[in-house]
């Protein structure tokens, strides 16, 4: 293994208060059961019976429905690990029974091909039909359900399916060529390998990666067999949707060149993040330094050229894809929730191998902005696209032309509803992303009120963390241990923090800093108390000058939280507002009834005076009037109605 540390199990992390506890409990009690209900209402569970679609467009099965089932079960598994729910557990067991009944004797399992279009051949259109993608999410759901309940039925179902895939696609089996059009199976197979110890699953994951992007292009050969020349056709259903000429064919699916030679993100953002996560997993388990280096190069390109300040990635809606470096629009962006969820997964895998706080920083920034904001405060509605500027009149005027994914208001569900269960499973798994252990070291990656039970040098240690993070930068950690033991507590100093103070038992400590972590090495005893005070001022952030839409503008941050202004607090036409950077910035809690403890910000600034004349244009006179600009956390946007919203604001100095 290349990983230098191992995540502390979510079973050994108990949240005791604060924002994350609130959101995780709401996720377990409301959102996870809701995922089951929505899958039931929309036919995703019904299609698991042996039935033939009757042609009703309201219940038309989709080739990716099984992936929603897999994520729904995974979400339920994490919810059960947070709080018992006999009713939800029974419902999931019934879904698993349907999956078992549907599975064919050879192990094949796909509701779309077995119920909706049984006349079509299986594994004949890997390019588009999502068979391997669905298998991957079902595998992940099966492993999660087994770990949560100890029940093997679903795991055994998916082992049979994985064995079929290994027999068909591995070089040691039938050697059927190909790989997934939508990556996911790669990281799922590694997860199955970790759960079972069967190395053949790891080998198959590596095979899929090694084949990808090599000539002759598999997707072209596969399509030609079906009588379709994908190099000449675009926008055909079930074939190449978007042809990225500058990268060559199949860049949309990250299959334009071998994965080890890819140096910049291209194509569909979710596909890319799942692929890179699978690359990191295989690099770790196979000790493949070359694959890890490819991940490093890709990471650097994504984070430094195509990452929105809120944690969104994939700026273009046409293809749900990356465009080019520094192309980060605001009002007409995309930033699919699933892409940010998968980015967190990739960052977490890189963190365990690299021991570098930059990965934990991105997890934090993405979590506290896009991820938490992708679901409404009541846990029942969801964003698919995550805009940085919203003008309601535009959406009201274009509502008939926009599909549900493009709406700027949270929706209860989507026709293509990958995002809600993806958000749900990530929030449910946050306990497993708080801390890691290595030999005689306990690493703290994220800060929240919680109890962490781990092992340091083979001996148990308990850390009780008390904090009101992210609203307050003060963190106190009390140690409990069976007996005095020497070890290192490694604490992340967030990249946004310029000044911090660290004490151990009320005495100042000048600990060694390495890759964003301070390392406290000593003999730890019960009662030892570590206090970390992270200075958390309001900061006005500028984008790189090449981000053309943000030139002359600033975004407001405090700690990891990005802020936005809404019409609810600032009236209409908020694009007329500008911040005076020379004036005092105030902040306090209690402004939002939806989240009273949330810290909100007041900035002094100006509003352009209205033009009473009928003329559309006039000589500039720069008239303005003083204004108080109120900003709320971006993740809380849209909980008080559909109003204007902006993250990036013009600035000036009086």
N, C-alpha and C positions, 0 to 999 in steps of 0.2 A: 504494500500500500504506500502511496505517496502522501497520504494525509498525515499530518503531524499531530492532529488532535481529533477527538471524537465528540460529537454533540451529546450533551446531557439529555437523557430521555425526557420527553414531555411528561411522563409519569412521575418524574422526580422534580418537577417544577410546579409549584402551586401559587397562583396569583392571589394576593391577599388584599388588594385595593387598587384604586386608580383607574386610569383610562383603559388600559389593556384588559384588566379584569372585567370591567363593564362590557367591553366589546366582545370579549371571548364568551362571557356568559350569555349575552344576547345572541351571539352566533349559535351557541349550543341549544338554547331554549326556544329560539324563534326561527332563525335562518335555516339551520340544518333540517328540522322537521318540515319547513316550508319547501325545501328542495325536493323532498319525497312527494309532497302534495302536488307541486307543479309538474313533476315528471308523470304523476298519475293522471292529472287533468289533461295533459297534452298528448297522451297516447304513448309516451316513452316506455311506460311499464306494460301497458296493454299489448304492445307489439311483441312482447316477449312470449306471448301465447302463440300457438301454431294457428295463425289466421292469415287470410289474404286481404289485402287492402281493398276497400270498396270504392275507391276513387274520390272520397270526400277530401277536398283540399284542406279542410281544417285539421284533419288527422293524418295528412300525408307523411309517411315515415321519411326520414332523412338518413343518409349513409353515416352520419356521425352521432346518431342518437345514443348508441351504446356507450360512447364516451361520457355523455351526460349521466348515464346510469352509474358508470364507474366512479365518477367524481362525486355523485350524490352519496354513494355507499361510503366512499372514503371520508366525506364530510361527516356522515353519521357516525363513523367509527371514532373520529376525533371528538365528536360531541359526547359520545358515551364515556370516553376517557376523562371528560370534564365532569360529567354528572350522569348518573344512571337514568335511563328512560326506557322502561320495559315495553311501552307501546311502540316506540320508534324501533327498538331492537326486533320486535316481533314482525313489524312491517318489512324491515330489511331482510330478515330471514325468509319471508314469503317471496320477496323478489329473487333471492338467491335460489329458492326452489324452482322458480320459473326459468331461471338461467340454466339450472341443471337439466330440466325437462327439455329445454330447447337444444341443448348441446348434442351434436351428432356423435355417433359412435367413435369416429376417428379423432374427436376433440374439437372440431371446428365449431365456432360460436359467433354468429353475427346475425342479429335480428333483421337487418335490412335485406341481406341476401337470402335469408331463410324464410322470411315472411312477406316482404314487400316485392322483391324481384327475384323469386327463386329460379326463374328461367335464365338469369345471367350467371356466367361462370365466376367462381370465386378466384381471387388473386389474379384477375385478368386486367385490372386497371388500378395498380398500386399508385399510379400517378395522382389520381384524384379521389378514389372511392373510400379512403379513410379506414380500410380494414385493419391495417397494422396500427394505426393511431387509436382506433377503438380498442383493439386488443391491449395496447399499452395502458390505457386508463382503467380497463377492467382488471388488469394485473395489479396495478397500484391499489385499486380499491380492495382487491382480494387480500393483499398483504396487510393493508391497514386494518381490515375487518378481523383477520386472524390475530393480529397483535392486540387489538382492542378487546376481543371476546374470547380468544382461545379456540374458536370454532373453525374447523378445517374445511368444511364443505366447499366454500367459495374458493379457497386457496387450492384445493384439489382440482376443482373445475378448471381453474386457470393454469395449473400445472399441466393438465392434459392438453390444453390449447397450446401452451408454450412448447410442449414436447412435439406437437404437430408442426409448429413453426420451425423448430430446430431440425426436424426430419426433412422438411421441405426446402428450407433456405440455406442450411449450413453447408459448408464445403465437405464436411464428413458425411452428410446425408445425401439427398437427391441433388443438391447443388443448384436448385432453382435460382436463376438470377434475379436481382432486384433489391429494392429497399423502399422505405416508406416515402410517399409524397409529402405526408405531414409527419415529421419526426415526433416521436414520443415513445415508441416501442423500445428505443435504445436504452433510455434511462430506466424504463420499467423492467426490462430484462436484468439490468444490473441490480435493481431493487429485489427482484426475485432471487437472483444469485445470493445476495446478502442474507435473504431470509431462509434459503434452503441449503446453501453451500454447494449447489450444483454448478460446476464451472461451465457447463455447456451453454448456459444462458448468457454468461459473460462473454463467451467466445462468439455467440451469435450476435450480440450487441456490437462487438468489435468488427465482425464481418460486415454488418450493415454500414458501419461508418467507413470502413476501408473501401467498400465498393462505390460509395457515393461520389459522384462527379467525375468518374473516370470514363474515358472514351473507349468504344462507342457508347454514347449516352443511353443508358437503359430505358429512360422514359421515351426516347425517340423510337427505339427498337420495339418497345411494348406497344406504342401507339400505332406504328406502322402495321403491326399484326392485326390491328382493329380497322385498318384502312384509313387512318388519320395521320396526316403529315403535320406534326406539331410545330415544325420549323416554318411552316407557311400559314398556319391558321392561328388566329388569336380570338379571344373572347368566346370560344366555343365551350358550351357546358361540358364538364367532365374532362376538359383538356386544358392546354396552357391558357391561362386567363390573361396574363400580362407578360409581354415579351420585353425584357430589359436588354435592349440592343447593345448598350455599352459594356455589358457583362457577358453577353452571349446567352444562348438558350438555357433554360432551367435555373437561372439565377433567382427567379421568383421562389423556387423551392430549395435554394441553397445547394443545388446539384450541378452547378456550372463548372466546378473544379474540385479536386480532392479536398477534403476538409482540412488537411494539414497545410494546404496552400492558400486557404481563404484568410484574408487579412483585414477585411472591412465588412460590416453587416450589409447585406443586400436582401431584397425580397421580403416576403411575408414575415412580419416581426415575431409572431408567436411561434411559427415554425423555427425561426432562427434561434429563439431562446431555448426551445426544447432540444434542438440539435446541440447547442453549445453546452447545455446541462448534461446531455448524454456523453458528449466528448469529455467533459470534466470527470464524470463517473468512470468511464472506461480508462482514462488516463490514470486515475487514482488506483483502480483495482489491478490494472495491467502494468503499473509503474512505467507508463509511457511518457517520457519527458518531452518527446517531440509533440505529442498531442496536447500536453499541458502548455507548452510554449505557444501553440496555435491559439489556445484559449486565452492566454495572456494578451496576445496581439489583438485578438478580436475584442476582448474586454476594453482595452485601452481605446480602441476606435469607437466603440459604442458609447462609453461613458464620457469621453472628452469631445465628441463631435455630434452625437445624435441622442442625447439624453435630456429631456425637458427638466426644468428645475423641480417640478413636482414629482418626478419619477416616471413620467410617461415616455414611451418609445414607440416608434412606428408612426411617422407623421402623416403619411398619405392614406386617405380612405380608399382610393382606387387600388385595391390589392392589399390593403391593411399592412402597409409595408414601409420599410426604410426608403428614403429618397437619396440624399447626398449629404455630405458633411456640412454641419451648421444650418441645415434647413429645418428650422424649428418654429413653425407658424403657431399662432395663438387661436384665432377665431375659427380658422378652417384647418384644424389639425385633426388627429384621430386618437392616437395613444390608447389603444385597446387595453382594457383592464387585464385580459389574459396575458398580454405581453409583459405587463409589470409584475404579475404574479410569477410568471416563469423567470423573469429577471431576478427576482428574489431567490428562487430556487437555484439558479446558476450561481449567484453571488455566494450563497451559503456553501455550495460545494467547493468553490474556489477558496473560501475562507478557511475551510478545514485543512486544505493543502498548503496554503501560503502564509498563514499566521499574520495576515496583513489587515489592518483596520480599514483600509479603503473599501473592502468588500462589505464589512459590517456597516460602514457609513452609508453605503448605497442601499443596503437592506433597510436601515432606519429611515432614510429620506423617502424611499419609495413607500414604505409601510405607512408612515404618518401623513402621507399626502394622497397618493393615488389609491392605495389599497383600502385604507379605512374610509376614504371618500367614495369608493365605488359602490358602497351599500349605504342606504339611508339610515338615519339614526334609529328608526324603529326596526331595522333589520329585514325589511320586506320589499324594498325596491332597489334597482341596480342601474349603474352606469355601464355602458359598453364602451362608448367613446368618452374621453376625459379632456374636455376643452380647457383652454387657459383664458378664453374670452367668450362671452355669450351675449348675444343681442337677440332677445326673444322675438322681436318682430320678424327677423330673418327666418326663424324656424316656423313661425306661424304662417308666413307667406309661402314657405316651401314644404310645408308638412306633408302634402300629398306626394311630393317627389322624393321624400326621404324615407328609407326603411327604418325600422324600429331601432336598429343599431346606431343610427346617426343622430338620434334625438338628444337634445341637451337637457332633458328632464329624465330623472330615473324612471325606469320601467319595471313593471312587476315580473316580466319574463320576456323572452325574445324567441322569434322563430328559430334562429340559430343561437341557442342559449348556452354557449360554452362558458360565458363569464360568471354568471351567478354561482354555480357550484364550484368553480375554480376559486373565486373569492372566498367562498365559505370554507373550502378545505384548507386554504392558506391561513386564514384567521384561526381556524381550529387547531392548526399545528404550531402556532407561535411559541408554545412552551418549549418545543424542541429546538428553538433558534436563539435561546437566551444565553446559553453558556456551553462551554466545551471543556473537556479534560484531556490532559496529556500527562506524561510521567511527572508526578509531583507538581503539577500545575493545574490550576482552575482558572479558566478564561471567562471573563464576563464581557459579552458582546453587546447586550442591550440592557437598558435600565428600566425597571418597573418594580412596583411593590410586589414582592414575591418571596417564596422560600425555595432555595435550591439545595437539593441533597445530592452529593456527588462523592467521588472517591479521589483521594490525593495520595499517591504513592502506596496504593493498596489499602488505605485506611479511610473510613468514612468521614466526611466533613459536611456540615450544614451551614449555609449562609442565609441569614434573614436580611432581606433588602427592604429598606423603608425609604420611599421617595414619592413625590408628586409629579414625577417626570411624565410628559414633556413640558408641563407648565412651570416646573421649578427645577433648577439644576443641582439642587442639593440631594445627595445620595448617602445614606448611612447603611453600613453592612456590619452585622454582628455575627461572629463566628461561634459555632458549637462543634466540638469534636470529642471523640471518646477519650483520647489522650493526646498530650502534646505531640506535635509532629512538624517536621520541617517541610516547607513547600513554598510555592510561589503563587500569589494571587495576581493575575494579569488583568488590568482594568483598561478598557478602551477609553481613550480621550477622543471624543468626536472631532471630526475634521472641522466642524463649524466653530469649535471652542478655541478661543485665543488665549485665555487665561484660566487656570484652575488652581485649586488648593487641595492638598492631600495630607491627611493626618492619620496616624495609627495610635489609638489610645490617647488621643488629644495631643500628640506630639507630631510636629511637622515632619514630613517624610520627603526626601529627595530621591525618589525611586528612579531606576533606569528606564528610559523610554526607548522602545524599539518597535518600529513599524506601527506606530499609533497606539501602542499599549504601554502602560507603566507597569513594571514588574516589582511586586513587593515580595521579597524573599525573607523568611524568618521562621522561627519556631512558633507555630500557631497554637493557641490555647483557647479553651472555652471562655467567652467573655471579651475576647479581643474585638475592638471596634474600629472599623475603617470609615472615615468620612471623606467624601469626595465632593468638592464644591466646584461645579462647572459654571463659569460666568456665562450668563445667558442674556446679553443685551439684544435689543432690536437691531437688525443689520439690514441695510439697503444693499441689495445685490445687483451687480451688472453682469450682462451676458458678454461673451466674446464678441468683439467688433464684427466678426463675420456673420453673426446671427442677425440678419438684416432687419427683421421685424421688431427687435428689441433695442435697436440703437436709440440712444437718447431716453431710455426708459430704465426703471429699476423695479425689482421685486422685493417684497418685504418678507424677511424671515426672522424668526426668533427660535433659537435652538434648531431642531430638525423640522419645525413646522413652517410651511410656506403659507402666506396670507393672501387673501383676495378681497376686493371690495365688491359689494353687491348693491343693487338698486334699493333694496329694502332699507338700507342704512344711509344711502347717499343720494337718493333721488334718481331722476332720469338722466340719460345722456352722461354716464360716468366717464366716457372717453374725453369729456371736456375738463376733467380734473387733472391737476398736476401737484406733485409733492414739493414743498419747500424744504430742501435738504439742510437749510441752516436753522430750522426751528426745532423746538423740543419735541421729542416723541414720547407719548404717554402710553402706558399699557396697564390693564387691570382685568380681573375676572368679574363675572356677574352680568355681563352685557347680553348674553344669549340665554334665553329660557330653555332652549333645546339642550344646552350643555352649560349649565351655570358656572362650572369650575373652569371652563375654557378661558384662557387669557386672550383678550382682544386688544386691538391697537388703535390709537388715535394719532393722526398725523396732521400737522398744519399744512395748508396748501392753498390752491386757488382753483376757481372755476371760471372758464371763459364766459364772458357775458354774451347773452343771446344776440342774434342779428335780427332786429325787428324789420329790416327791409325785406322786400320780396326778392331782391336780386340773389342769385345763387352764389355769386362771387363778388368781392369788394376789395378795395385796397386794405392792406393789413393795418390794423390799429392796436392789436394786442391788448384790448381791454379785458380786464379780469376783476374778480372780486374774491375776498378771502373766503376760505372754506375749511371746515373740519372734515377730514377724510377718515372714515371708520373702516377698519379692516378686520375680518374674521378668519379663522383657520380655513384653509382651502378645503380640507376634508369635510367640513361642516356646511359647505355651500349647498344651495338647493334644498334645504330642509324647511324653508319658510315661504315657499312659493317660487314661481318661475319669474325671476327678475334678471336684469343685466348683471354681468359678473366680469371682472378683469383681474388678472394676476400682475401683469406688467403695466406700470403707470409712468407717464411723463414726469420729468422732474426739472426743477429750476432752483435758483438761489436768489433771494431778494437782494 
